[in-house]
Amino acid sequence: MILAANIMIGLVALLHIFFLVLEMFLWDKPFGLKIFHLTPEFAKASKSLAANQGLYNGFLAAGLIWGLCFGTAGRDVKLFFLVCVIVAGLYGAYTVGRKILFVQAIPAIIALTLLLVS
């Protein structure tokens, strides 16, 4: 079960690296405009805010990867960062849109559940 948990945690970390790239580097590019349904004007005006948000996603990914590097000794680190991802996902779903619940919170909830039962 720990292998399944670690695989899921790795997937959550990869998602957050993807979010980092989207928000920090692709926000005002055609792919970012399409993904986030932005106008070029809004993307330009909000680019620094998105980059900041992307950086936070990178820290979440780094924390999960850090926990994975410790193996079973990193359980508490993985637990902490998964809870951070879940809280961020729930807040984002509440304040921005339900899609964030499915893209961010639910994968982390699955990973956390697997971690807790392993």
Buried (B, 14 or more C-beta within 10 A) or exposed (E): EEEBBBEBBBBBBEBBBBBBBBBBBBBBEEEBBEEBEBEEEBBEEBBEEBBEBBEBBBEBBBBBBBBBEEEEEBBEBBBEBBEBBBEBBBEBBEEEEEEBBEBBBBBBBBBBEBBEEE
